[in-house]
């Protein structure tokens, strides 16, 4: 029986236990340093006609209130990346906020709230909808105003396509066109990139690297850390169905589940169901309590041989994309997270 993603999330919470609130003194958060941070992702705000990409203003206000509790360190995304790349540590429970697609509701609803909370954020922009003056999107004048107000701008291509379905030449054209439009309109070209729909393949990653970007993000759940592949970084996505404060706590109180030697190494799978596995970092304990869940099938069979983990899916992953999330308990009633998205041809 296939379960909804909503059911899987709450089943996972029930199995792995109750999360702590994260409401620890600010001094504690500052004294405990880590090589990791959580990145949050939003799209629309207060646009109930689009529940799959929208978060209600009541939900977003609750998120800001929780992040303002004193337990969290909300930082600019670029500073977090620079810190982790340089081998330095961040305060515990460091968080970055990202928003995709440059909808008008970002300007109307999100920016005033984030500015009042003194929370920096990064806006990932696809340039074609801005050029075409589509009614629900910002204009270049709007983006210039945000840029002057301290908002960081990242790229999300020109037309926001499914990149893995394009030819290499088409992907290159997408990036070159958007880069040129950023230079013409904003005076610079972004170094941070977000894959549209969180989708990519090995050749797409290589082209993004060769195009001058320094970092790229998907839409799979997980905690970024110093040993991450900085061109396949995770983000926790929030919308109306998955926008509760409890789910926010899962993300911002989370710790990384560090893995390597992932198979298959490409998100686009040629064998379905995939033969999925990875190797756990030596510090990842207790291995016996590792649990993995699929958005289609719930809890999965996991075999652990030393540090090697093999995960088996009972049947084919549905098209066009599926996610498998793995968790492990850590100290202080916190949980380690690693998520992987799979794309079927």
C-alpha positions as CSV (number, residue, x, y, z in Angstrom):
1,X,0.0,0.0,0.0
2,X,1.4,3.4,-1.0
3,X,1.2,6.1,1.6
4,X,1.0,9.9,1.3
5,X,4.2,11.8,2.1
6,X,2.3,13.5,5.0
7,X,1.6,10.0,6.5
8,X,5.2,9.0,6.1
9,X,6.5,12.1,7.9
10,X,4.2,11.6,10.9
11,X,4.9,7.9,10.9
12,X,8.6,8.6,11.0
13,X,8.2,11.0,13.9
14,X,6.2,8.5,15.8
15,X,8.8,5.8,15.2
16,X,11.9,7.8,16.0
17,X,10.4,9.6,19.0
18,X,9.5,13.1,20.1
19,X,11.6,16.0,19.1
20,X,12.8,18.6,21.6
21,X,11.6,22.1,21.1
22,X,15.0,23.6,20.6
23,X,14.2,26.3,23.1
24,X,17.7,26.4,24.8
25,X,19.3,29.5,26.1
26,X,21.1,31.6,23.5
27,X,24.4,31.4,25.3
28,X,24.2,27.6,25.0
29,X,23.6,27.8,21.3
30,X,26.6,30.1,20.9
31,X,28.9,28.0,23.0
32,X,28.3,24.7,21.1
33,X,29.9,24.9,17.7
34,X,29.2,22.6,14.8
35,X,30.2,22.0,11.2
36,X,26.6,22.0,9.9
37,X,23.6,24.2,9.3
38,X,20.0,23.8,8.2
39,X,18.7,25.5,5.0
40,X,15.0,26.3,4.8
41,X,13.1,26.8,1.5
42,X,9.9,28.6,0.7
43,X,8.1,29.7,-2.5
44,X,4.8,31.6,-2.1
45,X,3.3,33.4,0.9
46,X,-0.4,33.8,1.6
47,X,-1.4,32.5,-1.8
48,X,-3.9,29.8,-0.8
49,X,-4.7,29.0,-4.5
50,X,-1.4,27.2,-4.7
51,X,-1.2,25.0,-1.6
52,X,1.7,22.8,-2.9
53,X,4.0,25.8,-3.1
54,X,2.4,28.2,-0.7
55,X,2.7,28.7,3.1
56,X,0.0,30.6,4.9
57,X,0.9,33.8,6.6
58,X,-0.2,32.3,10.0
59,X,2.2,29.4,9.4
60,X,5.1,31.8,8.4
61,X,4.5,34.0,11.4
62,X,4.8,31.0,13.6
63,X,8.0,30.0,11.9
64,X,9.5,33.5,12.5
65,X,8.4,33.4,16.1
66,X,10.1,30.1,16.7
67,X,13.3,31.2,14.9
68,X,13.2,34.3,17.1
69,X,13.1,32.4,20.3
70,X,16.8,32.9,21.1
71,X,17.8,29.3,20.3
72,X,18.7,29.8,16.7
73,X,21.3,31.7,14.7
74,X,19.9,32.9,11.3
75,X,22.7,33.8,9.0
76,X,23.2,34.8,5.4
77,X,23.6,31.7,3.3
78,X,26.8,32.8,1.6
79,X,28.5,33.3,5.0
80,X,27.5,29.9,6.1
81,X,28.9,28.3,3.0
82,X,32.2,30.3,3.3
83,X,32.5,29.3,7.0
84,X,32.0,25.6,6.3
85,X,34.3,25.6,3.3
86,X,37.1,27.2,5.2
87,X,37.0,24.5,7.9
88,X,35.6,26.8,10.6
89,X,32.6,26.0,12.8
90,X,29.2,27.7,13.2
91,X,27.0,28.2,16.3
92,X,24.8,25.3,17.0
93,X,21.4,25.5,15.3
94,X,22.5,27.9,12.6
95,X,19.8,28.4,9.9
96,X,19.7,29.9,6.5
97,X,16.4,31.0,4.8
98,X,16.0,30.6,1.0
99,X,13.0,31.5,-1.3
100,X,12.5,30.3,-4.8
101,X,10.9,31.8,-7.9
102,X,10.5,35.5,-7.0
103,X,6.8,35.6,-6.7
104,X,5.2,39.0,-5.8
105,X,4.0,37.6,-2.4
106,X,7.7,37.4,-1.4
107,X,7.9,41.2,-1.8
108,X,4.5,41.8,-0.3
109,X,4.5,39.4,2.7
110,X,7.8,37.7,3.3
111,X,10.2,40.5,3.0
112,X,8.5,42.8,5.5
113,X,8.3,40.0,8.1
114,X,11.9,38.9,7.6
115,X,13.2,42.4,7.7
116,X,11.3,43.1,10.9
117,X,12.9,40.0,12.4
118,X,16.3,41.0,11.1
119,X,16.6,37.7,9.2
120,X,18.7,37.6,6.0
121,X,17.5,35.5,3.1
122,X,18.5,34.4,-0.4
123,X,16.1,34.7,-3.3
124,X,16.7,32.2,-6.2
125,X,15.4,33.7,-9.5
126,X,14.6,32.3,-12.9
127,X,15.0,35.3,-15.3
128,X,12.5,34.5,-18.1
129,X,9.3,35.0,-16.0
130,X,10.8,38.4,-14.9
131,X,11.6,39.4,-18.5
132,X,8.0,38.4,-19.6
133,X,6.4,40.5,-16.9
134,X,4.2,37.6,-15.7
135,X,1.6,38.9,-13.4
136,X,2.4,36.9,-10.3
137,X,6.1,37.5,-10.4
138,X,8.3,40.5,-9.4
139,X,9.8,42.9,-11.8
140,X,13.5,43.8,-12.3
141,X,12.8,47.0,-10.4
142,X,11.4,44.9,-7.5
143,X,14.5,42.8,-7.5
144,X,16.8,45.8,-7.5
145,X,14.9,47.2,-4.5
146,X,15.4,43.9,-2.7
147,X,19.1,43.8,-3.7
148,X,19.6,47.3,-2.3
149,X,17.8,46.2,0.8
150,X,20.4,43.5,1.4
151,X,18.6,40.5,0.0
152,X,21.0,38.0,-1.7
153,X,20.1,36.9,-5.2
154,X,20.9,33.5,-6.6
155,X,20.2,31.9,-10.0
156,X,17.5,29.3,-10.9
157,X,18.2,29.3,-14.7
158,X,16.3,31.3,-17.4
159,X,13.1,29.3,-18.1
160,X,13.1,27.0,-15.0
161,X,13.1,23.7,-16.9
162,X,13.6,20.1,-15.8
163,X,17.3,20.3,-16.5
164,X,18.0,16.6,-16.6
165,X,15.6,16.3,-19.6
166,X,17.6,18.9,-21.6
167,X,20.7,18.3,-23.7
168,X,24.0,19.6,-22.4
169,X,23.9,22.4,-25.0
170,X,20.4,23.5,-23.8
171,X,21.6,23.5,-20.1
172,X,24.5,25.7,-21.1
173,X,22.3,28.1,-22.9
174,X,19.9,28.3,-19.9
175,X,22.8,29.3,-17.6
176,X,24.5,31.6,-20.1
177,X,21.2,33.5,-20.9
178,X,20.3,33.9,-17.2
179,X,23.8,35.0,-16.3
180,X,23.7,37.7,-19.0
181,X,20.3,38.9,-17.8
182,X,21.5,39.2,-14.2
183,X,24.6,41.2,-15.3
184,X,22.4,43.5,-17.5
185,X,19.8,44.1,-14.8
186,X,21.5,43.7,-11.5
187,X,25.1,44.4,-12.3
188,X,26.4,41.0,-11.3
189,X,26.0,37.3,-11.9
190,X,25.1,35.0,-9.0
191,X,27.5,32.4,-7.6
192,X,24.7,30.5,-5.8
193,X,22.5,28.2,-7.8
194,X,19.2,26.2,-7.1
195,X,18.2,23.4,-9.4
196,X,14.6,23.9,-10.6
197,X,12.3,21.4,-8.9
198,X,15.5,20.2,-7.1
199,X,16.2,18.0,-10.1
200,X,19.6,17.4,-11.7
201,X,21.8,14.7,-13.1
202,X,25.6,14.2,-13.2
203,X,26.0,16.1,-16.5
204,X,23.9,19.0,-15.1
205,X,26.1,19.2,-12.0
206,X,29.2,19.3,-14.2
207,X,27.8,22.1,-16.3
208,X,26.8,24.1,-13.3
209,X,30.3,23.8,-11.9
210,X,31.9,24.8,-15.2
211,X,29.6,27.8,-15.5
212,X,31.2,29.6,-12.6
213,X,28.8,28.8,-9.8
214,X,30.3,27.9,-6.4
215,X,27.4,26.1,-4.7
216,X,24.1,24.5,-5.8
217,X,21.1,23.3,-3.9
218,X,18.4,20.7,-4.4
219,X,15.1,20.1,-2.6
220,X,15.9,17.0,-0.7
221,X,15.6,17.0,3.1
222,X,18.8,17.0,5.1
223,X,21.4,19.1,7.0
224,X,24.3,20.6,5.1
225,X,27.8,20.1,6.6
226,X,31.5,20.6,5.9
227,X,31.9,17.2,4.2
228,X,28.9,17.8,1.9
229,X,29.1,17.9,-1.9
230,X,28.6,21.6,-2.3
231,X,26.8,21.1,-5.6
232,X,24.2,18.8,-4.1
233,X,23.2,20.5,-0.9
234,X,19.9,19.8,0.8
235,X,17.1,22.1,1.8
236,X,13.9,21.5,3.8
237,X,10.9,22.6,1.7
238,X,7.8,24.1,3.4
239,X,4.3,24.5,2.2
240,X,0.8,24.4,3.6
241,X,0.7,20.7,4.1
242,X,4.2,20.5,5.5
243,X,4.4,23.8,7.3
244,X,3.7,23.1,10.9
245,X,6.1,24.4,13.6
246,X,6.6,20.8,14.7
247,X,8.1,20.0,11.2
248,X,10.1,23.2,11.4
249,X,11.6,22.0,14.7
250,X,12.5,18.7,13.1
251,X,14.6,20.7,10.5
252,X,16.2,23.4,12.6
253,X,17.0,21.1,15.5
254,X,18.4,18.5,13.2
255,X,22.0,17.3,12.8
256,X,23.6,15.9,9.7
257,X,23.6,12.2,8.9
258,X,27.1,12.0,7.3
259,X,27.5,9.5,4.5
260,X,29.8,8.8,1.5
261,X,30.1,6.4,-1.4
262,X,26.4,6.8,-2.4
263,X,25.0,4.3,-4.9
264,X,23.6,5.0,-7.4
265,X,25.6,8.2,-7.6
266,X,23.2,9.9,-10.1
267,X,19.8,11.1,-9.0
268,X,18.4,9.9,-12.4
269,X,18.1,6.2,-12.0
270,X,18.5,3.6,-14.8
271,X,17.3,0.7,-12.6
272,X,14.0,0.8,-10.8
273,X,13.8,0.1,-8.0
274,X,17.3,1.3,-7.4
275,X,20.0,-0.6,-5.5
276,X,20.5,2.1,-2.9
277,X,23.3,2.3,-0.4
278,X,25.9,4.5,1.3
279,X,28.7,4.3,3.9
280,X,28.2,6.0,7.3
281,X,30.9,8.3,8.7
282,X,32.6,6.7,11.7
283,X,31.1,9.2,14.1
284,X,27.5,8.3,13.1
285,X,26.1,6.2,15.9
286,X,24.1,4.2,17.0
287,X,24.0,2.5,13.6
288,X,21.4,0.0,14.9
289,X,18.8,2.8,15.1
290,X,19.2,4.0,11.6
291,X,15.7,4.2,9.9
292,X,14.8,5.0,6.3
293,X,11.5,5.9,4.8
294,X,10.2,6.3,1.2
295,X,7.6,8.8,0.2
296,X,5.8,5.9,-1.6
297,X,6.2,2.9,0.7
298,X,6.9,4.0,4.3
299,X,9.5,2.3,6.4
300,X,12.1,0.4,4.3
301,X,14.2,-2.6,4.9
302,X,17.8,-1.6,5.9
303,X,20.8,-3.9,6.1
304,X,23.9,-2.6,7.9
305,X,27.3,-4.4,7.5
306,X,29.9,-2.5,9.5
307,X,29.6,1.1,8.2
308,X,27.9,0.1,4.9
309,X,24.2,0.6,4.6
310,X,22.0,-1.1,2.0
311,X,18.4,0.0,1.5
312,X,15.8,-2.0,-0.5
313,X,12.6,-0.6,-1.9
314,X,9.8,-3.2,-2.3
315,X,8.7,-2.1,-5.8
316,X,9.4,0.5,-8.4
317,X,9.7,4.2,-7.4
318,X,6.8,6.2,-9.0
319,X,7.5,8.7,-11.7
320,X,8.7,11.4,-12.1
321,X,10.4,11.7,-8.7
322,X,10.6,10.1,-5.2
323,X,12.4,10.7,-2.0
324,X,14.0,8.5,0.6
325,X,14.8,10.0,4.0
326,X,17.0,8.3,6.6
327,X,17.2,9.3,10.3
328,X,19.3,8.4,13.3
329,X,18.9,9.6,16.9
330,X,21.5,11.9,18.3
331,X,22.0,13.6,21.7
332,X,19.6,16.0,23.4
333,X,16.6,14.3,21.8
334,X,17.7,15.5,18.3
335,X,17.9,13.6,15.1
336,X,20.3,13.2,12.2
337,X,18.8,13.5,8.7
338,X,19.9,12.5,5.2
339,X,17.6,12.7,2.2
340,X,17.9,11.6,-1.4
341,X,15.7,12.4,-4.4
342,X,15.4,9.9,-7.3
343,X,14.2,10.7,-10.8
344,X,12.8,8.1,-13.2
345,X,13.3,8.6,-16.9
